[in-house]
């Protein structure tokens, strides 16, 4: 079984449920920001922080780390958008976060030890994998959706990141589906 999910929607739902559980008065803003209408006690903060950690969600304590997370969220939003956004990533990110791209790029590299461009590439390849697994679009359509100049460009980056071409990845997925189908059919025959 293959499952598709939206990390941002999932985190927002968990965050909303946990805030309500704790009886906190709040409002959810963009990029995982929460505005509290009343100050949290140290004990409330600690308990809430622990509850979120159980879900792999952490409270960001520093401004730099918060800005890095906003950059990552903007990139995920850009790459995983349902409609193709026809603007350069650098312009999109700078406008979205209201900072110069040079500043954001330097900060991102300093904190994460990788470049924004590399992070974008990783996200594009992850989305390409999802689209290939979904089996609803051709490689040409996927390349266009992800703003690649050609299928060859997508294939080169895909192979550099995963070790296989998109076509090879498709074949692996098809083989896995056939194998799983055979296992299920065999189980049904013996039941």
C-alpha positions in Angstrom: 0.0 0.0 0.0 1.3 3.5 -0.9 0.1 6.4 1.2 0.3 10.1 0.2 0.2 12.7 3.0 0.8 16.4 3.5 3.4 17.0 6.2 2.3 20.5 6.8 -1.4 19.6 7.1 -0.5 16.7 9.4 1.7 18.8 11.7 -0.9 21.6 11.8 -3.6 19.1 12.8 -1.5 17.5 15.6 -0.4 21.0 16.8 -4.1 22.1 16.9 -5.2 19.0 18.8 -2.4 19.2 21.3 -3.0 23.0 21.9 -6.7 22.3 22.6 -5.8 19.3 24.9 -3.8 21.7 27.0 -6.5 24.3 27.1 -4.3 27.0 25.7 -5.7 30.1 24.0 -3.9 30.5 20.7 -4.1 31.1 17.0 -2.1 29.2 14.3 -0.2 31.4 11.9 1.7 30.4 8.7 4.9 28.3 8.8 4.1 26.5 12.1 4.0 29.7 14.1 1.7 29.8 17.1 0.6 33.1 18.7 -0.5 32.6 22.3 -3.1 35.0 23.8 -1.7 34.2 27.3 1.8 33.6 28.5 2.7 29.9 29.1 4.3 29.0 32.4 7.6 27.1 32.3 5.8 23.9 33.3 3.2 24.3 30.5 5.9 24.9 28.0 7.9 21.8 29.2 4.8 19.5 29.1 3.7 20.9 25.7 7.2 20.5 24.3 7.4 16.9 25.5 3.9 16.1 24.0 5.0 17.4 20.6 8.3 15.6 20.6 6.3 12.3 20.8 5.2 13.2 17.2 8.6 14.3 16.0 7.6 18.0 16.3 10.0 20.3 18.1 9.6 23.8 19.4 12.2 26.1 17.8 13.9 28.3 20.4 16.2 30.5 18.3 15.3 33.1 15.5 17.9 31.6 13.2 16.5 28.1 13.5 13.0 29.5 13.0 14.0 31.2 9.8 15.7 28.1 8.5 12.5 26.2 9.1 10.6 28.9 7.3 13.0 28.6 4.3 12.4 24.8 4.3 8.6 25.2 4.5 8.7 27.7 1.6 10.7 25.3 -0.5 8.3 22.4 0.3 5.4 24.7 -0.6 7.0 25.7 -3.8 8.0 22.2 -4.9 4.9 20.3 -3.8 2.4 22.9 -5.1 -0.5 21.5 -7.1 0.0 24.1 -9.8 3.4 24.8 -11.4 4.8 28.0 -10.0 6.6 29.8 -12.9 9.0 32.0 -10.8 12.6 31.3 -9.9 13.0 29.7 -6.5 15.3 32.5 -5.3 12.7 35.1 -6.0 9.9 33.0 -4.5 11.7 32.4 -1.3 13.0 36.0 -0.9 9.5 37.4 -1.5 7.8 34.9 0.8 10.2 35.5 3.7 10.8 39.2 3.1 14.6 38.9 3.2 17.2 39.1 0.5 18.0 35.8 -1.1 21.7 36.3 -0.4 21.1 36.6 3.3 18.8 33.6 3.3 21.2 31.5 1.3 24.2 32.3 3.5 22.2 31.6 6.7 20.8 28.3 5.3 24.3 27.1 4.3 25.8 28.2 7.7 23.2 26.4 9.7 22.4 23.3 7.6 25.8 22.7 5.9 24.1 22.4 2.6 22.8 24.9 0.0 19.2 26.0 -0.6 19.7 24.8 -4.2 20.6 21.3 -2.9 17.7 21.2 -0.6 15.4 22.2 -3.5 16.8 19.4 -5.6 16.3 16.9 -2.8 12.6 18.0 -2.5 12.1 17.8 -6.2 13.5 14.3 -6.4 11.2 13.2 -3.5 8.2 14.7 -5.2 9.2 13.0 -8.5 9.3 9.7 -6.6 5.8 10.3 -5.3 4.6 11.2 -8.7 6.2 8.1 -10.3 4.7 5.9 -7.5 1.3 7.5 -8.1 1.7 6.3 -11.8 -0.7 9.0 -13.1 1.8 11.2 -15.0 4.5 10.5 -17.7 8.1 11.4 -17.0 7.6 14.3 -19.5 4.7 15.7 -17.4 6.7 15.2 -14.2 9.7 17.0 -15.6 7.4 19.9 -16.7 5.6 20.0 -13.3 8.9 20.3 -11.5 10.3 23.0 -13.8 13.0 20.8 -15.4 14.0 21.9 -18.9 13.8 18.3 -20.1 13.3 14.7 -19.1 17.0 14.3 -19.6 17.7 17.0 -17.0 15.3 15.3 -14.5 16.9 11.9 -15.2 20.4 13.2 -14.6 19.5 14.8 -11.3 17.4 11.8 -10.3 20.2 9.4 -11.0 22.7 11.6 -9.2 20.5 11.7 -6.1 19.2 8.1 -6.0 21.6 6.0 -8.1 18.9 5.0 -10.6 17.1 6.7 -13.4 13.4 7.6 -13.2 12.7 4.8 -15.7 14.6 2.3 -13.6 12.8 3.5 -10.5 9.5 3.0 -12.3 10.4 -0.6 -13.2 11.4 -1.3 -9.6 8.0 0.0 -8.4 6.2 -2.1 -11.1 8.1 -5.2 -10.0 7.3 -4.6 -6.3 3.6 -4.2 -7.1 3.6 -7.4 -9.1 5.4 -9.3 -6.3 2.9 -7.9 -3.7 0.0 -8.8 -5.9 1.3 -12.4 -6.3 1.8 -12.7 -2.5 -1.8 -11.5 -1.9 -3.2 -13.8 -4.6 -1.3 -16.7 -3.1 -2.6 -16.0 0.4 -6.2 -15.7 -1.0 -5.8 -19.1 -2.7 -4.8 -20.8 0.6 -7.5 -19.2 2.7 
